[in-house]
């Protein structure tokens, strides 16, 4: 397990068809010691302000662009408009962005410009597991180098106090007690 847990804003769809895919990515993200936050639309307040606040509090944004609407006259699909908006917000606040795009989803706007993306097939999620794990590993590595520069290199200095106490209660009974205290400097 990693020493540091990062926070990612998870931008994704909420349809019942996407639940299995989103759960798969949640487990993958958690395996890299990255906690995910999904905005709770039941919260009181303007949605756009609450989403922005959640993205600002996060270390990065991970988007899962799944199929939403079929594009008429083509074999492509669109993803949720919210994903586009959330990516734009993360970009505005200079948050690292990682995007997983389902096969068949046409990507436009900021998603198309973003180089850190990986495609997946919802019907065979294990097909690209090596690419997905490599992608998440690189994201984790990027977060560590971006947010933790200089922190992990400093050794922690500890002062130890050891107090040994021996108490003789009788000729047959002796009680020994040792107290160890550590103080961080």
Secondary structure, DSSP 8 states (H G I E B T S, - for coil): --S--EEEEEEE---GGGHHHHHHHHHHHHHTTEEEE---TTSSS-HHHHHHHHHHHSSEEEEEE---EE-TTSS-EE--HHHHHHHHHHHHTT-EEEEEEETTB---HHHHH-S-EEEE-TT-GGGGHHHHHHHHHHHHHHHHHHH-TTTTTS---EEEEEEEEEEE-SSS-EEEEEEEEEEE-
